[in-house]
Amino acid sequence: MNDAFVIHGNGFRFDCTDRTYVMGILNVTPDSFSDGGVYFDLEAAVAHGLQMAEEGADIIDIGGESTRPGSKAVTQAEELQRVLPVIERLSRTLTIPVSIDTCKAEVARQAIGAGARIVNDVSGMTADPEMGPTVAKAEVPVILMHAKGTPEDMQRNPWYKDTISEIKTWLAERIQYAKAAGIRHSHILIDPGIGFGKRVSDNLLILKSVKALHPLACPVVIGPSRKAFIGRILDLPEQERLEGTAAAITLGIAHGAHLIRVHDVAPMVRIARMTDAIVRARQE
């Protein structure tokens, strides 16, 4: 077993050398790119979270601020109003961990108080200087994601000379920043940020180069679900990107991803299990 790829949390332990773990997306927003407004109602959001858990999700990731390209930031008060009731309800009911998808330290702090056990920061803790100390004090795992720019401007002509090398260097710097803030290495996950300040070619390179991030000794999360690069390649809208997502997830796992963040939990759980079986097959 490689301890670098074991996630230690409050009440859970995920050994990513055994299998791929699945994070179900629950956007409590009116404007997320794929499902904005669908789960904006509290009861609908809670029901969907319970459904994803029943379908095999290992984590429910709750976000109250859209990070789609071109989206505008929301106030801290609005974000808290959206996420806290859902976190409170689901964390009381579920045995699997709930995570909070936020760049704001105070939102993370209150979400953890409401029952969240993981922080998913798409800014890699660059947006709020208090995020590092907040996560360190709470002693919860954190996902550090690479993004070039902000959601509002990240897709305005992003460019890389060496995509994977630049992402790896940036993530290495954020890992060191997190550790300097007091976060244990065993609490750090990394995400190369598919769709966040990336060209189509960058996203494809990430999927076939996940193992290049393994020397950073943190579990790697990927989130290609329904993303625009799939739509560009297949010429399909968000709701018709299941097969494209499946292909991206399959190859991402085959190339070394440890955790997948998805909208369509049931089919992606099956795909992950089948891909795991193939990747881990040994001669009997």
C-alpha positions in Angstrom: 0.0 0.0 0.0 1.2 3.5 -0.9 0.3 5.8 2.1 0.6 8.8 -0.2 -2.6 7.8 -1.8 -4.6 7.2 1.4 -7.1 9.9 2.5 -7.5 10.2 6.2 -10.6 12.1 7.3 -12.9 12.5 10.3 -14.7 9.2 10.5 -13.5 7.9 7.1 -10.4 6.5 5.4 -10.1 6.2 1.6 -7.4 3.9 0.4 -7.1 5.0 -3.3 -4.7 2.2 -4.1 -7.7 -0.2 -3.7 -10.2 1.5 -6.0 -11.4 4.7 -7.5 -13.6 6.9 -5.3 -16.6 8.8 -6.6 -17.6 12.3 -5.6 -21.2 13.3 -6.6 -21.8 16.9 -7.6 -24.6 18.8 -5.9 -24.8 22.4 -7.1 -27.2 24.5 -5.0 -27.1 27.3 -7.5 -29.3 28.9 -10.1 -26.6 29.2 -12.7 -24.1 26.3 -12.7 -23.2 25.3 -16.3 -25.0 21.9 -16.3 -27.6 21.6 -13.6 -28.0 25.2 -12.4 -31.4 25.7 -10.8 -32.3 22.0 -10.8 -31.4 21.5 -7.1 -31.8 25.1 -5.9 -34.7 24.1 -3.7 -33.7 22.6 -0.3 -35.9 19.5 -0.6 -34.8 18.8 -4.1 -31.1 19.2 -3.2 -31.4 16.9 -0.2 -33.3 14.3 -2.2 -30.6 14.3 -4.9 -27.8 14.0 -2.3 -29.5 11.0 -0.8 -30.0 9.5 -4.3 -26.4 9.9 -5.2 -25.3 8.2 -2.0 -27.7 5.3 -2.7 -26.2 5.1 -6.2 -22.7 4.6 -4.8 -21.1 8.0 -4.3 -18.4 8.0 -1.7 -18.6 11.8 -1.1 -21.3 14.4 -1.8 -19.8 17.7 -2.9 -22.0 20.7 -2.2 -21.4 24.0 -3.9 -23.3 27.3 -3.6 -21.4 29.4 -6.1 -21.2 28.6 -9.8 -17.7 28.3 -11.2 -18.7 27.9 -14.8 -16.8 30.0 -17.3 -18.0 33.6 -17.2 -19.8 33.2 -13.9 -20.0 36.1 -11.4 -19.0 35.7 -7.7 -21.8 35.6 -5.1 -21.7 37.2 -1.6 -20.6 35.2 1.4 -24.0 35.6 2.9 -25.8 34.2 -0.2 -23.4 31.3 -0.5 -23.9 30.4 3.2 -27.7 30.6 2.8 -27.6 28.2 -0.1 -25.3 25.5 1.3 -25.7 25.3 5.1 -29.2 23.9 5.2 -28.3 21.2 2.7 -25.1 20.3 4.5 -26.9 20.1 7.9 -29.6 17.8 6.5 -27.3 15.5 4.6 -24.5 15.2 7.2 -27.1 14.2 9.8 -28.5 11.5 7.5 -25.5 10.1 5.5 -22.6 8.0 6.8 -20.4 9.1 3.8 -18.7 12.5 4.0 -20.1 15.7 2.7 -17.7 18.2 1.2 -18.0 22.0 0.7 -17.0 23.4 -2.7 -16.0 27.0 -1.8 -13.1 29.5 -2.1 -14.2 31.4 1.0 -12.7 30.6 4.3 -15.7 31.7 6.4 -18.0 29.6 4.2 -15.7 26.6 4.7 -15.6 27.2 8.5 -19.3 27.4 8.9 -19.8 24.4 6.5 -17.5 22.3 8.6 -19.4 23.4 11.7 -22.6 22.2 9.9 -21.1 18.8 9.2 -18.9 19.0 6.1 -15.7 16.9 6.4 -13.8 17.9 3.2 -13.1 21.3 1.6 -12.9 21.5 -2.2 -11.2 24.8 -3.1 -11.2 25.5 -6.9 -8.7 28.3 -6.4 -6.1 26.1 -4.7 -6.4 28.4 -1.6 -5.3 31.4 -3.6 -8.6 33.3 -3.3 -8.8 33.8 0.5 -5.7 34.0 2.7 -7.6 32.7 5.6 -8.4 29.4 3.9 -5.2 27.6 4.8 -5.4 28.4 8.6 -9.1 27.6 8.6 -8.6 24.1 7.0 -5.5 23.5 9.3 -7.5 24.3 12.4 -10.4 22.1 11.4 -8.1 19.2 10.5 -10.1 18.2 7.5 -8.9 17.1 4.0 -8.7 19.8 1.3 -8.7 19.5 -2.5 -6.3 22.0 -4.1 -7.4 22.6 -7.7 -5.3 24.3 -10.5 -7.1 27.1 -12.3 -5.7 29.7 -14.6 -7.5 32.9 -13.8 -11.0 33.2 -12.1 -14.3 31.6 -13.3 -15.2 35.0 -14.8 -12.1 35.3 -17.1 -10.4 31.8 -17.1 -11.5 30.8 -20.6 -10.4 34.0 -22.3 -7.5 32.7 -24.4 -5.7 30.4 -21.9 -2.2 29.4 -23.0 0.5 27.1 -21.9 4.0 26.3 -23.2 4.1 23.0 -21.3 0.7 22.2 -19.9 1.4 19.3 -17.6 4.8 20.7 -16.3 3.2 24.1 -15.5 0.2 22.5 -13.7 2.5 20.2 -11.7 4.8 23.1 -10.7 1.8 25.2 -9.6 0.3 22.3 -7.6 3.6 21.6 -5.9 3.8 25.2 -4.8 0.2 25.1 -3.4 1.0 21.8 -1.5 4.0 23.6 0.1 1.8 26.6 0.9 -0.8 24.3 2.5 1.8 22.5 4.6 3.3 25.8 5.7 -0.3 26.8 6.9 -0.3 23.7 9.1 -2.2 21.3 6.9 -1.0 17.7 7.1 0.3 16.2 3.8 -2.1 13.3 4.4 -5.0 15.8 4.2 -4.1 17.2 0.8 -5.6 16.1 -2.5 -4.8 17.7 -5.9 -6.9 18.4 -9.0 -5.4 19.5 -12.3 -8.5 21.5 -13.0 -10.0 20.2 -16.2 -12.0 23.0 -17.8 -10.6 25.8 -15.6 -8.5 28.0 -17.8 -7.7 25.2 -20.3 -7.9 24.7 -24.0 -9.5 21.5 -25.4 -6.0 20.1 -26.1 -4.9 20.9 -22.5 -7.9 18.9 -21.1 -7.0 15.9 -23.3 -3.4 16.0 -22.2 -4.4 16.1 -18.6 -6.5 13.0 -18.9 -3.6 11.0 -20.5 -1.0 12.4 -18.1 -2.5 12.0 -14.6 0.4 9.8 -13.5 2.8 12.7 -14.1 1.2 14.2 -10.9 1.8 11.1 -8.8 5.3 12.2 -7.7 3.6 15.0 -5.7 2.4 12.2 -3.4 -1.2 13.3 -3.1 -4.4 11.6 -4.4 -5.4 13.1 -7.7 -9.0 14.2 -8.4 -10.4 14.7 -11.9 -13.6 16.4 -12.9 -14.3 16.1 -16.6 -18.1 15.5 -16.1 -20.2 17.1 -18.9 -17.4 19.7 -19.5 -17.3 22.0 -22.6 -14.3 20.2 -24.1 -16.5 17.1 -24.5 -19.2 19.2 -26.1 -16.6 20.8 -28.5 -15.4 17.4 -29.6 -18.8 15.7 -29.9 -20.8 18.8 -30.8 -23.3 18.0 -28.0 -25.1 20.1 -25.3 -24.4 19.4 -21.6 -27.2 16.9 -21.0 -26.0 14.7 -23.9 -22.4 14.3 -22.8 -22.7 11.1 -20.8 -20.7 8.9 -23.3 -18.0 11.6 -23.6 -17.8 11.8 -19.9 -17.6 8.0 -19.6 -14.7 7.9 -22.1 -12.9 10.7 -20.2 -13.4 9.0 -16.8 -12.3 5.6 -18.1 -9.0 7.0 -19.6 -8.5 9.2 -16.6 -8.7 6.3 -14.2 -6.5 4.1 -16.5 -3.9 6.9 -16.4 -3.9 7.2 -12.7 -6.8 9.3 -11.3 -7.8 8.3 -7.7 -11.1 10.2 -7.3 -13.7 11.3 -9.9 -16.1 14.2 -9.5 -19.3 13.5 -11.5 -22.9 14.5 -12.1 -24.2 11.1 -13.2 -23.2 8.9 -10.2 -24.9 5.5 -11.0 -23.3 5.0 -14.5 -20.0 6.5 -13.4 -19.7 4.2 -10.4 -20.2 1.2 -12.7 -17.6 2.6 -15.2 -15.1 3.2 -12.4 -15.6 -0.3 -11.0 -15.1 -1.9 -14.4 -12.1 0.2 -15.2 -10.6 -0.6 -11.8 -11.0 -4.3 -12.5 -9.2 -4.0 -15.9 -6.4 -1.7 -14.6 -5.8 -3.9 -11.6 -6.0 -7.3 -13.4 -3.2 -9.7 -12.7 -2.3 -13.1 -14.2 -3.7 -15.9 -12.0 
